[in-house]
């Protein structure tokens, strides 16, 4: 099988898998329908983009071929909106999000005078000289800028969402943000290799570009299967946060600017004592989905004040603060000889964790040992 046949085979496999997963995402019953639909649309756009490589097989007209290739302008905006929907529980598509379609429209509008509206001979001549055509050069520049801008925006969004989560939640959903960060990193590698491939496409070494293209299809299949594996094995992975929540540093800055921020050590001490007493006596940390809002309601301390107390005064994220009590409880169980038959999995569920990886990470951070090693050293 020559390189062209191999390229077509991988392209066809990638298209079929992408469309199959997209169909699965839009038909599966879940509370995260918008996220699933956005990612399904991203996969459909990916399949459409790949289909350009099968243009000879299906005899796709030049206008349609160029128009299809411009769908790349919609891929990263769609992925960014997907990240937004995963991060924030109250995210909805609004008319303002149509701004993400502007580069796609511009890319096609500038091609109308000298490509879309001319005869076939002129189209072929335009494509033969594509490397020197201003429209093509402009679109390539926009693509490069768009890739960098959207990937940076996605990473910044994930970084902020993770900080907000750590300050307000104590569940296992931090893993979804960590995984989405990894997925975005993999997508970044894919995009930059694709851009690097284009350098060789217009150089004296087009064969290198073809080799990279095959490698990209394989890598794309790996990413898609990775996503499918995660989605099937962790259906509750994608829980999101309230977009109205603010970072503690922003709360403090706002209060300082308005002259409201005044440190009352006596009040801090009283609230801290009340908080610690509540954690010890009521053991709210045993709830795996505990939030700072629930603690606030129980103690009748405003969420903002409680958040500042834990994250600023104690210099701990709410996530770590709660996990400290969970780990202390787990250590007590591990030390109890009457409970020696309990497995690590049973213990982590008892103390409020619902993920083995997050339990092991938190336990080692607190004690320096894994739970198994800690039990052996007793």
C-alpha positions, 0 to 999 in steps of 0.5 A, spaced: 500 500 500 503 506 497 503 513 502 496 515 498 492 509 499 495 509 507 493 516 508 486 515 505 485 509 509 487 512 516 482 518 513 476 514 512 477 510 519 478 517 523 472 520 519 468 513 521 470 513 528 469 521 529 462 521 527 460 514 531 462 518 537 459 524 535 452 520 534 453 517 541 454 523 544 448 526 542 443 520 543 446 518 550 442 520 556 446 525 560 445 531 565 451 534 560 447 535 554 450 541 552 457 539 553 456 533 549 453 536 543 458 541 543 463 536 543 459 532 538 459 538 533 467 539 534 467 531 532 463 533 526 467 539 524 473 534 525 470 529 520 468 534 515 476 537 515 479 530 514 474 529 508 478 534 504 483 528 504 478 524 500 476 529 495 479 525 489 475 518 491 469 522 492 470 527 486 468 533 490 468 540 486 473 545 488 468 550 491 466 545 496 473 542 497 475 549 499 469 551 503 470 544 507 477 546 508 475 553 511 471 549 517 477 548 521 476 556 523 470 553 527 473 547 530 477 551 536 472 556 537 467 550 538 472 546 543 473 553 547 465 553 548 465 546 550 471 547 555 466 553 558 460 548 558 464 543 562 467 548 567 461 552 568 454 549 570 450 555 568 453 556 561 448 557 555 449 558 548 447 566 547 447 570 541 454 573 543 457 567 542 456 568 534 462 572 534 466 566 534 464 565 527 467 571 524 473 568 522 470 563 518 465 568 515 471 572 513 475 567 510 470 565 505 468 572 504 475 574 501 475 568 497 469 570 493 472 575 488 478 571 485 475 564 487 468 562 488 465 566 483 470 565 477 470 559 472 474 553 473 480 554 469 481 561 474 480 556 480 485 552 478 490 557 476 488 560 483 490 554 487 496 553 483 499 560 485 496 559 492 502 560 496 503 567 493 495 569 493 494 574 499 487 571 500 491 564 502 496 568 506 491 572 510 487 565 512 494 562 514 496 567 518 489 568 521 489 560 522 495 561 526 493 566 530 486 563 532 490 556 534 494 560 539 489 565 541 484 559 543 488 554 546 491 560 551 484 562 552 482 555 554 488 554 558 487 560 562 479 558 563 481 551 566 486 555 570 481 559 573 476 554 574 480 549 578 482 555 583 475 557 584 473 549 584 479 548 590 476 554 594 469 552 594 468 545 593 471 538 596 469 533 591 472 529 585 470 533 580 477 536 580 479 530 576 475 532 570 479 539 570 485 535 570 483 531 565 480 536 561 487 540 561 491 534 559 486 533 553 487 540 551 494 539 552 494 533 547 490 537 542 495 543 542 500 538 540 496 536 535 494 543 532 502 545 532 504 539 529 499 540 524 501 547 523 508 545 522 506 540 517 504 546 513 511 549 513 513 542 509 507 542 505 509 549 501 516 547 501 521 543 497 519 537 502 512 535 501 513 528 502 514 530 509 508 533 510 504 527 507 508 523 513 506 528 518 499 527 516 498 520 517 501 521 523 496 526 525 491 521 523 493 516 528 494 521 533 487 523 532 484 516 533 488 515 539 485 522 542 478 520 540 479 513 543 482 516 549 476 521 550 471 515 549 474 511 554 474 516 559 466 518 558 464 511 558 468 509 565 467 515 568 460 518 566 460 522 572 466 526 571 464 532 568 461 536 573 461 543 573 462 550 577 457 556 578 460 561 574 458 567 579 463 564 584 469 569 584 476 568 586 478 569 594 483 574 591 478 578 587 473 578 593 479 581 597 481 586 592 474 588 591 473 589 598 479 593 599 477 598 594 470 599 597 473 600 604 469 594 606 475 590 608 477 590 615 481 584 619 477 583 626 482 578 629 476 576 634 471 575 629 476 571 625 477 567 632 470 566 633 468 563 626 474 559 626 473 556 632 466 555 630 468 552 623 473 547 627 468 545 632 463 543 626 467 539 622 469 535 628 462 534 631 458 534 625 463 531 620 460 534 614 467 532 610 464 525 610 459 527 604 463 526 598 460 532 594 461 537 600 461 545 598 463 551 601 455 553 600 453 547 605 458 549 610 456 556 610 448 555 611 450 550 616 454 555 620 450 561 618 456 565 616 456 568 609 459 564 603 464 570 602 466 571 609 467 563 610 471 563 603 476 568 606 477 565 612 479 558 609 482 561 603 486 567 606 486 566 613 488 559 614 492 559 607 488 553 605 484 551 599 477 549 601 478 542 597 485 541 602 481 544 608 476 538 607 481 533 605 485 534 611 479 532 616 478 526 611 485 523 611 485 524 619 479 520 619 482 515 614 488 514 618 484 513 625 481 507 621 488 504 618 490 504 625 484 501 628 486 493 629 479 491 629 478 494 622 484 491 619 480 487 614 477 493 611 480 495 604 483 501 602 477 502 597 472 501 602 476 506 607 476 512 602 468 511 601 467 511 608 471 518 609 468 522 604 472 520 597 469 517 591 476 517 587 482 512 589 486 517 585 484 523 589 485 519 595 492 517 594 494 523 592 491 527 598 493 521 603 501 522 600 500 529 600 498 529 608 502 523 610 508 522 605 506 515 604 501 512 600 495 509 604 497 502 603 505 503 605 502 507 611 498 501 613 504 497 613 508 501 617 504 501 623 
